[in-house]
Amino acid sequence: MKRLSYLIFGIGMMLSSVAKGQQWEVGINGGATGFMGDVNPDNPFYLKNAGGGFFLKRNFNSTWGVQLAYNYLQLYGNDSDDKDPYRNSRGHLFYNKVHELALRGDFNFFRYIPDKELNRYTPYLFGGLGVMKHNPYVNIKDGGKYNLADLQLQDDNSIKKIAPFVLVGTGFKYNIKGAWTIGAEVGYRTAFNNDIDNISNKYPQYSAIDAVRLPEEFRTVVASGDPALPSEYEPNGLWLNLAYPNGDYSTYQGKAKRHGRKRDGYMTVGFTLSFTFLDKRCYWWL
């Protein structure tokens, strides 16, 4: 019984030490965002929009930590920014608003202890998994906003609006004073999704377009010649120029629209500001 009591007491002391060593950290982040996919398959620093979020982190010791983060990111891509002749002539444009929740692990290269002169900065690596929710759209000159899923711009225009992703990145942080830390980091997400830019398969067959389902601005009434018959519709020139290069459906319909990556991704480059709830009894301070 004595040995069992000593064992229980020892385990209790160890758990108590670990509990005292926990450091909780909260913070915010913000910066530029860049998309990579069928639009912009080559340039990782195609930074055309912005986003930000907040996070809660648990530091197990001065080297390892786990972070849970929510981010709201705006993405943008435009084929006209690309020098490739095919993509430039394709002329695809999109916007997207991404909500993401991610869990990641952080590894500090140096022992990092806030409010300690000798341990107040470090580069770090991070990696993790997350889930994103999105819905690509386009803004037309008249100020209208239209979800691309409603415009039938592909042969199969179904969009998976929720998808998991893998996150990797690196950063540098510096303890400015007391519990306050600033940092800079670069992160990249590879999504298990090819719909972020609404390019994933073929140009649509013009004859298969259900123009009745198109928003009013993208269709015209076709006179049937018989007032007793219901009105018929066909896509107008605005739709044609969105769906095909130069509106030329006879050349492009049914052909591959995707000439790039099988999975979409996006980059974030920005700054962080965090506050650590310090515990002077923490074992790694000794």
SEFI-662629 format. One line per 3 residues: their letters; for each residue y, x, z of C-alpha. Coordinates in Angstrom, 3 decimals, always signed. Example, Ala and Ser with C-alpha at 12.3 -4.5 7.8 and 13.67 -1.06 7.14 Angstrom:
# residues 2
AS	-4.500:+12.300:+7.800 ~ -1.060:+13.670:+7.140
//
This chain:
# residues 286
MKR	+0.000:+0.000:+0.000 ~ +2.364:+2.847:+0.827 ~ +1.822:+4.417:-2.609
LSY	+2.456:+1.039:-4.260 ~ +5.608:+0.591:-2.184 ~ +6.838:+4.055:-3.196
LIF	+6.084:+3.292:-6.844 ~ +7.956:-0.008:-6.737 ~ +10.846:+1.665:-4.916
GIG	+10.949:+4.468:-7.524 ~ +10.941:+2.032:-10.439 ~ +13.671:+0.023:-8.719
MML	+15.819:+3.138:-8.324 ~ +15.323:+4.045:-11.990 ~ +16.272:+0.542:-13.135
SSV	+19.293:+0.591:-10.845 ~ +20.372:+3.927:-12.340 ~ +20.023:+2.593:-15.869
AKG	+21.980:-0.540:-14.971 ~ +24.797:+1.561:-13.552 ~ +24.741:+3.660:-16.704
QQW	+25.417:+0.777:-19.040 ~ +28.750:+0.915:-20.825 ~ +29.960:-2.179:-22.603
EVG	+32.530:-1.861:-25.348 ~ +34.501:-4.460:-27.315 ~ +36.644:-3.846:-30.345
ING	+38.161:-4.896:-33.636 ~ +38.036:-3.393:-37.106 ~ +39.850:-3.815:-40.391
GAT	+40.344:-2.168:-43.740 ~ +39.675:-2.249:-47.467 ~ +36.625:-3.713:-49.218
GFM	+35.017:-2.791:-52.527 ~ +32.284:-4.545:-54.509 ~ +29.421:-2.925:-56.434
GDV	+27.120:-4.905:-58.697 ~ +27.057:-6.055:-62.300 ~ +30.821:-5.937:-62.093
NPD	+31.603:-2.316:-61.178 ~ +28.116:-0.752:-60.998 ~ +29.341:+2.858:-60.717
NPF	+32.449:+3.296:-58.548 ~ +31.737:+3.052:-54.781 ~ +35.465:+3.224:-53.980
YLK	+36.507:+0.251:-56.109 ~ +38.606:-0.965:-53.175 ~ +40.376:-4.122:-54.301
NAG	+40.525:-6.382:-51.261 ~ +40.414:-6.355:-47.462 ~ +38.673:-7.739:-44.393
GGF	+38.041:-7.284:-40.714 ~ +36.191:-8.469:-37.656 ~ +35.231:-7.789:-34.066
FLK	+32.255:-6.298:-32.269 ~ +30.440:-5.990:-28.961 ~ +28.629:-2.735:-28.260
RNF	+26.275:-1.457:-25.594 ~ +26.209:+2.322:-25.144 ~ +22.889:+3.392:-23.632
NST	+24.146:+6.938:-23.084 ~ +26.668:+9.347:-24.586 ~ +24.659:+9.596:-27.834
WGV	+23.065:+6.236:-28.622 ~ +24.401:+2.705:-28.794 ~ +23.768:-0.717:-30.334
QLA	+26.504:-2.887:-31.830 ~ +26.637:-6.576:-32.742 ~ +29.477:-7.409:-35.142
YNY	+30.977:-10.338:-37.004 ~ +33.096:-9.638:-40.094 ~ +35.084:-11.730:-42.532
LQL	+35.446:-9.833:-45.811 ~ +37.145:-10.735:-49.063 ~ +35.657:-9.294:-52.269
YGN	+37.030:-9.086:-55.797 ~ +35.755:-7.805:-59.123 ~ +37.101:-7.799:-62.666
DSD	+35.420:-6.467:-65.801 ~ +38.834:-5.648:-67.248 ~ +39.051:-2.780:-64.723
DKD	+35.939:-1.167:-66.264 ~ +36.050:+1.387:-69.081 ~ +32.576:+0.482:-70.334
PYR	+33.031:-1.363:-73.672 ~ +30.435:-4.042:-72.971 ~ +31.638:-4.912:-69.470
NSR	+35.264:-4.774:-70.554 ~ +34.602:-7.246:-73.382 ~ +32.472:-9.483:-71.113
GHL	+35.635:-10.189:-69.126 ~ +33.987:-11.586:-65.999 ~ +36.212:-12.152:-62.958
FYN	+35.327:-13.331:-59.470 ~ +36.500:-13.607:-55.879 ~ +34.294:-14.059:-52.838
KVH	+34.725:-14.631:-49.118 ~ +31.894:-13.168:-47.069 ~ +30.996:-14.044:-43.483
ELA	+28.532:-11.564:-42.029 ~ +26.710:-10.939:-38.778 ~ +25.182:-7.478:-38.318
LRG	+23.203:-5.588:-35.697 ~ +23.307:-1.819:-35.975 ~ +22.397:+1.341:-34.095
DFN	+24.934:+4.174:-33.643 ~ +24.183:+7.875:-33.211 ~ +26.912:+10.276:-32.001
FFR	+26.666:+13.890:-33.131 ~ +28.440:+15.051:-29.954 ~ +28.146:+13.716:-26.416
YIP	+30.910:+11.104:-26.233 ~ +32.380:+10.010:-22.897 ~ +35.647:+8.034:-22.853
DKE	+38.351:+9.376:-20.531 ~ +36.726:+12.842:-20.372 ~ +38.726:+15.712:-21.879
LNR	+35.695:+17.665:-23.136 ~ +33.839:+14.720:-24.674 ~ +36.556:+12.590:-26.233
YTP	+35.697:+12.735:-29.955 ~ +32.644:+12.738:-32.208 ~ +31.479:+11.980:-35.745
YLF	+28.672:+9.413:-35.878 ~ +26.139:+7.712:-38.127 ~ +25.067:+4.084:-38.074
GGL	+22.538:+1.832:-39.717 ~ +21.250:-1.686:-39.277 ~ +20.498:-5.122:-40.650
GVM	+22.545:-8.251:-41.088 ~ +22.898:-11.606:-42.756 ~ +25.744:-12.766:-44.981
KHN	+27.077:-16.102:-46.227 ~ +29.147:-16.275:-49.401 ~ +30.219:-18.464:-52.331
PYV	+31.883:-16.800:-55.364 ~ +34.863:-18.513:-56.945 ~ +37.644:-18.019:-59.461
NIK	+41.361:-18.766:-59.364 ~ +42.879:-20.206:-62.545 ~ +46.515:-19.666:-63.507
DGG	+47.495:-23.219:-62.576 ~ +46.601:-22.381:-58.993 ~ +43.259:-24.139:-58.948
KYN	+40.269:-22.655:-57.124 ~ +36.804:-23.350:-58.520 ~ +33.408:-22.348:-57.197
LAD	+31.524:-20.467:-59.906 ~ +28.350:-22.353:-59.013 ~ +30.021:-25.477:-60.425
LQL	+31.000:-23.922:-63.772 ~ +27.531:-23.274:-65.267 ~ +28.411:-19.776:-66.455
QDD	+24.774:-18.636:-66.581 ~ +21.489:-19.934:-67.911 ~ +20.323:-20.344:-64.311
NSI	+23.447:-20.849:-62.247 ~ +21.822:-21.482:-58.872 ~ +23.393:-19.291:-56.179
KKI	+21.691:-18.119:-52.998 ~ +24.578:-18.412:-50.566 ~ +22.809:-16.825:-47.570
APF	+21.127:-13.433:-47.794 ~ +20.072:-10.496:-45.594 ~ +21.441:-7.005:-46.120
VLV	+20.900:-3.395:-45.065 ~ +23.868:-1.510:-43.601 ~ +24.442:+2.262:-43.494
GTG	+27.556:+4.294:-42.805 ~ +29.394:+7.053:-41.019 ~ +32.542:+7.405:-38.961
FKY	+34.655:+9.409:-36.555 ~ +36.094:+8.224:-33.239 ~ +38.599:+9.646:-30.787
NIK	+39.367:+8.570:-27.241 ~ +43.169:+8.287:-27.141 ~ +43.516:+7.435:-23.447
GAW	+41.389:+6.003:-20.673 ~ +39.153:+3.269:-22.053 ~ +40.882:+3.068:-25.465
TIG	+39.305:+4.584:-28.569 ~ +40.372:+4.633:-32.212 ~ +38.169:+5.470:-35.145
AEV	+37.689:+5.487:-38.895 ~ +34.480:+4.533:-40.642 ~ +32.887:+3.910:-44.034
GYR	+30.026:+1.433:-44.373 ~ +27.956:+0.167:-47.290 ~ +25.836:-2.974:-47.471
TAF	+22.979:-3.483:-49.909 ~ +22.355:-7.218:-50.123 ~ +19.004:-8.769:-50.976
NND	+20.967:-10.940:-53.360 ~ +22.291:-10.671:-56.922 ~ +24.687:-13.618:-56.818
IDN	+27.772:-12.196:-55.108 ~ +29.544:-11.753:-58.468 ~ +27.744:-14.718:-60.129
ISN	+26.003:-12.496:-62.679 ~ +22.223:-12.412:-62.394 ~ +20.559:-13.564:-65.631
KYP	+21.546:-14.797:-69.131 ~ +24.532:-16.356:-70.832 ~ +24.111:-20.153:-70.882
QYS	+22.843:-22.072:-73.898 ~ +25.880:-23.965:-75.107 ~ +23.831:-27.035:-76.095
AID	+22.351:-27.224:-72.580 ~ +25.703:-27.447:-70.757 ~ +26.128:-30.699:-68.851
AVR	+29.854:-31.030:-69.436 ~ +30.034:-34.190:-67.336 ~ +29.393:-32.008:-64.293
LPE	+32.169:-29.551:-65.122 ~ +35.503:-29.868:-63.312 ~ +37.985:-31.906:-65.331
EFR	+40.069:-28.851:-66.298 ~ +37.061:-27.308:-68.088 ~ +36.022:-30.204:-70.336
TVV	+37.396:-32.417:-73.096 ~ +36.588:-35.988:-74.088 ~ +34.656:-36.363:-77.311
ASG	+35.491:-39.596:-79.143 ~ +32.305:-41.580:-79.707 ~ +33.796:-43.963:-82.259
DPA	+32.386:-46.955:-80.436 ~ +34.363:-48.370:-77.483 ~ +31.169:-49.899:-76.130
LPS	+29.585:-46.468:-75.640 ~ +30.342:-44.331:-72.581 ~ +32.671:-41.368:-72.961
EYE	+31.118:-38.032:-73.909 ~ +32.342:-34.590:-72.918 ~ +32.103:-31.030:-74.126
PNG	+33.300:-27.738:-72.618 ~ +36.822:-26.813:-73.654 ~ +38.351:-23.480:-74.617
LWL	+39.104:-22.525:-71.010 ~ +35.424:-22.807:-70.147 ~ +34.310:-20.960:-73.296
NLA	+36.477:-17.959:-72.456 ~ +35.048:-17.828:-68.947 ~ +31.443:-18.178:-70.107
YPN	+31.310:-15.867:-73.158 ~ +33.117:-12.730:-74.372 ~ +36.072:-13.980:-76.426
GDY	+34.610:-17.486:-76.172 ~ +31.960:-16.606:-78.801 ~ +28.999:-18.703:-77.670
STY	+27.152:-18.461:-81.025 ~ +26.740:-14.700:-80.570 ~ +26.045:-14.466:-76.837
QGK	+24.262:-17.646:-75.735 ~ +20.810:-16.934:-74.339 ~ +21.333:-13.163:-74.271
AKR	+21.262:-11.029:-71.127 ~ +24.496:-11.217:-69.173 ~ +23.346:-8.814:-66.455
HGR	+23.599:-5.141:-67.414 ~ +23.727:-3.513:-64.024 ~ +22.207:-3.433:-60.561
KRD	+19.390:-5.685:-59.397 ~ +21.055:-6.049:-55.979 ~ +24.731:-6.450:-55.208
GYM	+26.491:-4.440:-52.535 ~ +29.893:-3.833:-51.011 ~ +31.792:-1.081:-49.237
TVG	+34.159:-1.202:-46.284 ~ +36.598:+1.583:-45.455 ~ +38.792:+1.117:-42.413
FTL	+39.785:+1.693:-38.819 ~ +38.472:+0.579:-35.445 ~ +40.086:+0.026:-32.061
SFT	+37.900:-0.484:-28.998 ~ +38.027:-0.818:-25.227 ~ +35.175:+0.469:-23.030
FLD	+34.470:-1.021:-19.612 ~ +34.012:+2.229:-17.719 ~ +31.744:+2.695:-14.728
KRC	+32.521:+5.858:-12.759 ~ +29.005:+5.790:-11.303 ~ +27.450:+6.168:-14.758
YWW	+24.673:+8.765:-14.670 ~ +25.716:+10.578:-17.828 ~ +29.103:+11.444:-16.336
L	+27.491:+13.918:-13.963
//
